[in-house]
Amino acid sequence: MAVWQERGARVVAVTGHLDIDNIAPLDETLRKAAEDGAAPVVVDLSAVTFADSTTVNVLLRAHTALGPALRLAAPSVFLERLFTLTGLDTVLPLHGCVDEAIDAEPSAPFGADGGDREG
């Protein structure tokens, strides 16, 4: 995992398998970012080849803690499928690349528009 500052954002790049045995560094980094009030926090997922439910839980906790400051960038094909199958693509803020995620306007929290979502 690599972490750096870029254009006012904290970028966290993760690679390989993310599972119960090795998710702790990402979890700790995202918790620290929430404590620090870092905004935005971009997680580059382009090189992730596997993720389990532990990873999903870490991302959901980070989304709760960071709100619209959390931005997920360039999910790998595996993660795109996982997010689509689980419906997380409608909850988590997904962006095509790191630059897009850094430059994105903060999104409103899910359901904040008061309108009904059509599916």
C-alpha positions in Angstrom: 0.0 0.0 0.0 1.2 3.5 -0.8 -0.2 6.8 0.6 0.6 10.3 -0.8 -0.9 13.8 -1.0 -1.9 15.0 -4.4 -3.7 18.3 -5.2 -5.2 18.5 -1.7 -6.3 14.8 -1.6 -4.9 11.9 0.4 -4.5 9.1 -2.2 -4.3 5.5 -0.9 -3.2 2.9 -3.5 -3.8 -0.7 -2.7 -2.7 -3.8 -4.6 -3.2 -7.5 -4.8 -5.5 -9.5 -2.5 -7.5 -7.7 0.2 -8.8 -10.1 2.8 -9.0 -10.7 6.5 -5.3 -11.5 6.6 -4.0 -8.2 5.2 -6.8 -5.6 5.3 -5.6 -4.0 8.6 -3.2 -1.4 7.0 -6.0 -0.1 4.7 -8.5 -0.1 7.6 -6.0 1.8 9.9 -5.2 4.3 7.1 -8.8 5.1 6.5 -9.6 5.4 10.2 -6.7 7.8 10.6 -7.9 9.8 7.7 -11.3 10.1 9.3 -9.7 11.2 12.6 -7.5 13.8 10.8 -10.5 15.2 8.9 -8.7 14.5 5.7 -10.7 15.4 2.6 -10.9 14.1 0.1 -9.6 10.5 0.5 -9.1 8.7 -2.7 -8.6 4.9 -2.6 -7.0 3.6 -5.9 -8.4 0.1 -6.4 -7.0 -0.4 -9.9 -4.5 -3.1 -8.9 -6.8 -5.1 -6.5 -7.2 -8.7 -7.7 -9.3 -10.1 -4.9 -11.4 -8.7 -2.1 -13.6 -10.5 0.5 -16.4 -9.4 2.8 -13.9 -7.9 5.2 -12.8 -5.5 2.5 -16.4 -4.6 1.8 -17.0 -3.9 5.6 -13.8 -1.7 5.8 -15.0 0.4 2.8 -18.5 0.7 4.2 -17.1 1.8 7.6 -14.9 4.3 5.9 -17.9 5.6 3.9 -19.8 6.1 7.1 -16.8 7.8 8.8 -15.7 10.0 5.9 -19.0 10.6 4.1 -18.5 12.3 0.7 -14.8 12.8 1.4 -14.3 9.1 0.5 -13.8 8.4 -3.2 -13.0 5.1 -4.7 -11.0 5.2 -7.9 -10.5 2.9 -10.8 -12.0 -0.3 -9.3 -10.5 -3.4 -11.0 -12.8 -5.6 -13.1 -13.1 -7.9 -10.2 -14.2 -5.1 -7.8 -16.6 -3.6 -10.4 -18.3 -7.0 -10.5 -18.3 -7.4 -6.7 -19.7 -3.9 -6.3 -22.4 -4.5 -8.9 -23.5 -7.9 -7.6 -23.7 -6.6 -4.0 -25.4 -3.3 -4.9 -22.5 -1.3 -3.5 -22.1 0.5 -6.8 -25.2 2.5 -5.8 -23.8 3.3 -2.3 -20.1 3.8 -2.6 -18.6 6.8 -4.6 -16.9 5.2 -7.6 -14.8 7.1 -10.1 -13.0 6.0 -13.3 -9.5 7.1 -12.3 -7.6 8.8 -9.5 -7.6 12.2 -11.2 -11.4 12.1 -11.7 -11.8 11.2 -8.1 -9.6 14.0 -6.9 -11.4 16.6 -9.0 -15.0 15.3 -8.4 -17.4 17.5 -6.5 -18.4 16.0 -3.2 -21.5 13.9 -3.6 -24.5 14.2 -1.4 -25.0 11.4 1.1 -27.2 8.6 -0.2 -30.8 9.6 -0.1 -30.1 13.2 0.8 -32.0 14.5 -2.2 -35.2 13.4 -0.6 -36.4 11.8 -3.8 -37.1 8.2 -4.6 -34.6 6.1 -6.4 -35.8 4.2 -9.4 -34.2 0.8 -10.0 
